[in-house]
Amino acid sequence: MDGSRRRAPQALPVTFRPRNIRFVAYGLAVLIMATMAALAVIMPEGWGLQDRVFLLLLGVAIGGGLRFLARPRLELTEERVTVVNSIRTHVLVWPEIIDARMPVGEPWPSIDLADGSTLAVMAIQSSDGDLARANLDEFRRHLRERGEAVEPGRD
């Protein structure tokens, strides 16, 4: 292991967000809304005001849908962990979280909870490469510091 894994965690609060998917989602949203606006302006005279407004609203609706792709984040505070995925938000206290893992090939990590369930953490996405690994390592450092006691044989 390199020395960076042993350093102290950043001071809280900390927020992790995916990088690549946010660029793609917001870029596509802007492109689609601009395209719909341009179409609304250049459509032939047979298209009425109602049709043009519908095109604009369709662009806004598609842009709003893309916003769900860019929404995920992981917020860490001294008291709690907030996992915001595309649709749902989960607020947990540190002792509820047993472990965080992201096997090779998985799109994002999942956290094992004390009640036996797991929860996806879409805020850390493997497509972000080194940033994803660094964010997951940082989250694990905070978890070791604030979560339940470490199981024997685990570091």
CORWOLIN-V45551 format. One record per residue. N is the residue number from 1. RES is the residue in one letter. PHI is phi in whole degrees, 0 to 359 (* if undefined). OMEGA is omega in degrees with one decimal (NA if undefined). Layout:
n,res,phi,omega
N,RES,PHI,OMEGA
N,RES,PHI,OMEGA
This chain:
n,res,phi,omega
1,M,*,177.8
2,D,276,-176.7
3,G,294,-177.6
4,S,293,-179.8
5,R,284,-176.0
6,R,259,-178.7
7,R,287,-178.4
8,A,289,178.7
9,P,294,175.9
10,Q,297,176.0
11,A,292,179.3
12,L,271,4.7
13,P,282,177.8
14,V,229,176.2
15,T,234,175.8
16,F,252,177.2
17,R,223,175.7
18,P,290,-177.8
19,R,262,-171.6
20,N,298,-176.8
21,I,294,177.5
22,R,292,177.6
23,F,299,-179.2
24,V,295,-176.5
25,A,297,-179.0
26,Y,291,177.3
27,G,297,177.5
28,L,295,179.3
29,A,299,179.5
30,V,296,-179.5
31,L,298,-178.7
32,I,293,179.6
33,M,295,177.8
34,A,294,178.6
35,T,296,179.4
36,M,296,177.7
37,A,295,178.7
38,A,296,178.0
39,L,297,179.9
40,A,298,-178.6
41,V,279,-171.2
42,I,265,-179.3
43,M,297,-177.8
44,P,297,-174.7
45,E,299,179.5
46,G,294,179.1
47,W,273,-178.9
48,G,275,179.7
49,L,299,-179.4
50,Q,299,178.9
51,D,294,-179.2
52,R,292,177.2
53,V,295,177.8
54,F,299,177.2
55,L,300,178.5
56,L,298,179.6
57,L,294,176.4
58,L,296,176.4
59,G,298,178.1
60,V,294,-180.0
61,A,295,178.2
62,I,295,176.7
63,G,298,177.1
64,G,294,176.2
65,G,295,177.7
66,L,293,177.4
67,R,300,178.6
68,F,297,176.8
69,L,290,-177.1
70,A,266,-174.5
71,R,287,-171.9
72,P,304,174.4
73,R,201,177.6
74,L,234,-178.1
75,E,250,179.3
76,L,247,172.9
77,T,234,179.6
78,E,298,-174.9
79,E,266,-170.0
80,R,210,175.5
81,V,238,177.8
82,T,249,178.8
83,V,255,178.5
84,V,253,175.9
85,N,261,-174.4
86,S,305,-175.3
87,I,243,-173.7
88,R,254,175.0
89,T,240,179.4
90,H,239,176.9
91,V,249,-176.6
92,L,236,169.4
93,V,264,-174.1
94,W,308,-177.7
95,P,296,177.4
96,E,289,-174.3
97,I,263,-179.6
98,I,271,-175.0
99,D,203,173.7
100,A,234,-178.2
101,R,216,176.0
102,M,219,179.0
103,P,300,179.1
104,V,303,178.7
105,G,94,178.5
106,E,279,-178.4
107,P,287,179.7
108,W,206,-179.7
109,P,284,171.0
110,S,232,177.7
111,I,248,177.0
112,D,271,-177.0
113,L,256,-176.8
114,A,298,179.9
115,D,277,178.0
116,G,94,-179.6
117,S,269,174.9
118,T,237,-178.8
119,L,221,177.2
120,A,288,177.7
121,V,241,-175.0
122,M,288,-179.5
123,A,287,177.7
124,I,246,-174.5
125,Q,243,-176.0
126,S,300,178.6
127,S,295,177.5
128,D,276,173.2
129,G,62,-176.7
130,D,299,178.0
131,L,298,178.7
132,A,297,179.5
133,R,296,179.8
134,A,295,179.3
135,N,295,178.3
136,L,295,176.9
137,D,299,178.9
138,E,297,177.6
139,F,299,178.9
140,R,297,176.8
141,R,299,177.5
142,H,296,179.8
143,L,297,178.0
144,R,297,-177.4
145,E,284,-172.2
146,R,246,-176.3
147,G,277,178.3
148,E,294,179.2
149,A,298,-179.3
150,V,287,177.4
151,E,291,177.1
152,P,302,179.0
153,G,85,179.4
154,R,246,177.6
155,D,255,NA
